[in-house]
Amino acid sequence: MPEAMKPRRSTVYGTSPPPRTTYLLPTEEPSPIPALRLRGRWLTQAGFGIGARIEIIVADGELVLRVLSDGGTSPAERVDAGDLCRSAYL
């Protein structure tokens, strides 16, 4: 088993929600949505290559990310950019 990597820290930030099909009243503003951004070569080193399918397990105060496939073995399993954008709002 590979050696564990050093812990990394980040901050949850707010992002605008996707456009709505209904209109807000002029006095209403959409609430920001919490978001995380993970990026860096360390993701590849940890097995999260570009296009890899992942599973996200959610628990109270904890997210676990697991690679389902490496994304480099089969073009049929690669994720297109539209899927990546849609999954950001799960």
C-alpha beads as a LAMMPS data file, in Angstrom:
LAMMPS data file: protein, C-alpha beads

90 atoms
89 bonds

1 atom types
1 bond types

-500.0 500.0 xlo xhi
-500.0 500.0 ylo yhi
-500.0 500.0 zlo zhi

Masses

1 110.0

Atoms # bond

1 1 1 0.000 0.000 0.000
2 1 1 1.390 3.453 -0.899
3 1 1 2.577 5.749 1.843
4 1 1 -0.054 8.227 3.079
5 1 1 0.271 11.764 1.778
6 1 1 0.457 14.756 4.073
7 1 1 -2.911 16.206 5.140
8 1 1 -4.132 19.125 3.060
9 1 1 -6.302 22.017 4.174
10 1 1 -8.773 24.132 2.292
11 1 1 -11.736 26.424 2.919
12 1 1 -15.384 25.974 1.982
13 1 1 -16.375 28.953 -0.115
14 1 1 -19.692 30.206 -1.467
15 1 1 -20.701 30.184 -5.104
16 1 1 -23.742 31.418 -6.985
17 1 1 -26.498 28.876 -7.553
18 1 1 -27.251 27.796 -11.118
19 1 1 -29.751 29.983 -13.003
20 1 1 -33.339 29.347 -11.971
21 1 1 -36.247 28.749 -14.287
22 1 1 -38.439 30.836 -11.991
23 1 1 -37.883 34.497 -11.339
24 1 1 -36.984 36.043 -8.003
25 1 1 -38.665 39.158 -6.750
26 1 1 -36.473 42.252 -7.268
27 1 1 -35.749 42.351 -3.521
28 1 1 -34.689 38.680 -3.321
29 1 1 -31.142 37.504 -3.832
30 1 1 -30.202 33.875 -4.316
31 1 1 -28.421 32.281 -1.355
32 1 1 -24.833 31.200 -1.980
33 1 1 -24.131 27.470 -2.216
34 1 1 -21.189 25.965 -0.284
35 1 1 -18.453 24.708 -2.621
36 1 1 -15.080 22.965 -2.451
37 1 1 -12.325 23.083 -5.054
38 1 1 -9.672 20.393 -5.110
39 1 1 -6.848 20.722 -7.605
40 1 1 -3.207 19.850 -7.913
41 1 1 -0.875 17.165 -9.135
42 1 1 -1.274 15.426 -5.782
43 1 1 -4.726 14.288 -6.985
44 1 1 -3.090 12.318 -9.805
45 1 1 -0.556 10.898 -7.369
46 1 1 -3.448 9.758 -5.174
47 1 1 -5.166 8.010 -8.103
48 1 1 -7.636 10.761 -9.077
49 1 1 -6.616 11.214 -12.733
50 1 1 -8.459 13.479 -15.149
51 1 1 -11.763 11.870 -16.144
52 1 1 -11.771 9.378 -13.258
53 1 1 -15.232 8.456 -12.010
54 1 1 -15.544 8.925 -8.263
55 1 1 -17.920 8.005 -5.478
56 1 1 -18.606 10.561 -2.739
57 1 1 -19.655 9.218 0.645
58 1 1 -21.211 11.866 2.887
59 1 1 -21.276 11.646 6.678
60 1 1 -21.684 14.266 9.385
61 1 1 -18.621 16.507 9.038
62 1 1 -16.856 14.134 6.649
63 1 1 -16.586 13.501 2.899
64 1 1 -14.871 10.406 1.544
65 1 1 -13.865 10.351 -2.131
66 1 1 -13.157 7.010 -3.808
67 1 1 -12.012 6.364 -7.367
68 1 1 -14.354 4.046 -9.276
69 1 1 -12.144 3.962 -12.395
70 1 1 -8.896 5.662 -13.381
71 1 1 -10.370 7.455 -16.398
72 1 1 -7.393 6.552 -18.555
73 1 1 -8.319 2.982 -19.374
74 1 1 -11.537 3.378 -21.331
75 1 1 -12.756 6.422 -23.292
76 1 1 -16.322 5.166 -22.712
77 1 1 -15.907 5.764 -18.973
78 1 1 -14.486 9.269 -19.279
79 1 1 -16.616 12.142 -18.003
80 1 1 -17.468 14.998 -20.332
81 1 1 -17.293 18.620 -19.142
82 1 1 -21.106 18.887 -18.997
83 1 1 -21.288 15.990 -16.536
84 1 1 -18.644 17.652 -14.382
85 1 1 -20.631 20.892 -14.259
86 1 1 -23.900 19.135 -13.449
87 1 1 -22.335 17.027 -10.704
88 1 1 -21.058 20.154 -8.993
89 1 1 -24.605 20.912 -7.841
90 1 1 -25.484 17.520 -6.318

Bonds

1 1 1 2
2 1 2 3
3 1 3 4
4 1 4 5
5 1 5 6
6 1 6 7
7 1 7 8
8 1 8 9
9 1 9 10
10 1 10 11
11 1 11 12
12 1 12 13
13 1 13 14
14 1 14 15
15 1 15 16
16 1 16 17
17 1 17 18
18 1 18 19
19 1 19 20
20 1 20 21
21 1 21 22
22 1 22 23
23 1 23 24
24 1 24 25
25 1 25 26
26 1 26 27
27 1 27 28
28 1 28 29
29 1 29 30
30 1 30 31
31 1 31 32
32 1 32 33
33 1 33 34
34 1 34 35
35 1 35 36
36 1 36 37
37 1 37 38
38 1 38 39
39 1 39 40
40 1 40 41
41 1 41 42
42 1 42 43
43 1 43 44
44 1 44 45
45 1 45 46
46 1 46 47
47 1 47 48
48 1 48 49
49 1 49 50
50 1 50 51
51 1 51 52
52 1 52 53
53 1 53 54
54 1 54 55
55 1 55 56
56 1 56 57
57 1 57 58
58 1 58 59
59 1 59 60
60 1 60 61
61 1 61 62
62 1 62 63
63 1 63 64
64 1 64 65
65 1 65 66
66 1 66 67
67 1 67 68
68 1 68 69
69 1 69 70
70 1 70 71
71 1 71 72
72 1 72 73
73 1 73 74
74 1 74 75
75 1 75 76
76 1 76 77
77 1 77 78
78 1 78 79
79 1 79 80
80 1 80 81
81 1 81 82
82 1 82 83
83 1 83 84
84 1 84 85
85 1 85 86
86 1 86 87
87 1 87 88
88 1 88 89
89 1 89 90
